[in-house]
Amino acid sequence: MFIKKSVYILLFGSLLIYITGCTPKELPVSEGGYYQSGIYFGDSFSKGYKRGIRDGCTTAQGDYRKSHRLFKNDADYNDGWFLGRNRCRKLLVIEKEDTNTTIFE
């Protein structure tokens, strides 16, 4: 009887340690924030900043979009537009040459 209780206590203790050790203490940074075009930008942005990010991303992807009135008069929109354009820009990808090709003919 004593051995049976010891086994249950040991299993329960191991399970408790496993569960508490594997659960995150904090939410990941990306949960609940602002995404545009699959890119995480953060959280706590004003509406103007989010609109600037959206328009900047659209511009970076080849379809120019900017509210010139907001760009001149709203610092949040202006900053968001530049951030969106820079973060959503496609990076230059250089393909490697095939190493099996012969260069001598």
C-alpha positions in Angstrom: 0.0 0.0 0.0 2.9 2.4 0.9 4.6 1.7 -2.4 1.4 2.3 -4.4 0.9 5.7 -2.7 4.6 6.6 -3.3 4.2 5.8 -7.0 1.1 8.0 -7.3 2.8 10.8 -5.5 5.9 10.5 -7.7 3.8 10.5 -10.9 1.7 13.4 -9.8 4.8 15.4 -8.8 6.4 14.6 -12.1 3.3 15.7 -14.0 3.1 18.9 -12.0 6.7 19.8 -12.7 6.3 18.9 -16.4 3.1 21.1 -16.8 4.5 24.1 -15.0 7.9 23.9 -16.7 6.4 23.8 -20.2 3.9 26.6 -20.0 4.9 30.1 -21.1 5.0 32.7 -18.4 4.3 35.6 -20.8 2.5 35.9 -24.0 4.7 36.0 -27.1 5.4 39.5 -28.4 3.5 38.9 -31.6 0.2 38.1 -30.0 -2.3 41.0 -30.0 -0.2 43.3 -32.0 -0.6 44.9 -35.5 0.2 42.9 -38.6 0.3 44.1 -42.2 1.1 41.9 -45.1 2.1 39.1 -42.7 4.7 41.3 -41.0 4.5 42.1 -37.3 4.9 45.8 -36.5 4.1 45.9 -32.8 1.2 47.2 -30.8 -0.3 50.4 -29.4 -0.4 52.4 -32.7 -2.7 55.3 -33.5 -5.1 55.0 -36.4 -3.0 57.4 -38.4 0.1 55.3 -37.8 -1.7 52.1 -38.8 -3.0 53.7 -42.0 0.5 55.0 -42.8 1.8 51.4 -42.4 -0.9 50.0 -44.6 -0.3 52.6 -47.4 3.5 52.3 -47.1 3.2 48.5 -47.5 1.0 48.8 -50.5 3.5 51.2 -52.0 6.4 48.9 -51.3 4.5 46.1 -53.1 4.2 48.1 -56.3 0.9 49.9 -56.0 1.6 53.5 -55.0 -0.6 54.7 -52.2 -0.2 57.8 -50.1 -2.5 60.4 -48.6 -0.5 63.6 -49.3 -2.7 65.6 -47.0 -2.0 63.2 -44.1 1.6 62.8 -45.1 2.2 66.6 -44.7 0.0 67.2 -41.6 0.0 64.0 -39.5 3.4 62.9 -38.1 2.0 59.5 -37.1 0.9 58.8 -40.7 4.2 60.1 -42.0 6.3 57.8 -39.7 4.0 54.8 -40.3 4.2 55.3 -44.1 8.0 55.1 -44.1 8.0 52.2 -41.6 5.5 50.3 -43.8 7.4 51.0 -47.0 10.7 49.9 -45.5 9.5 46.8 -43.7 7.3 45.5 -46.5 9.9 46.0 -49.3 10.9 42.8 -51.0 14.6 42.0 -50.3 17.0 41.4 -53.2 17.6 37.7 -53.6 20.7 36.6 -55.4 20.5 33.0 -56.7 23.5 30.9 -56.4 25.0 29.5 -59.5 24.8 25.8 -60.0 28.2 24.4 -58.9 27.8 21.3 -61.2 28.0 23.3 -64.4 31.1 23.2 -66.4 32.7 26.5 -67.3 35.1 25.1 -69.9 33.8 24.2 -73.3 
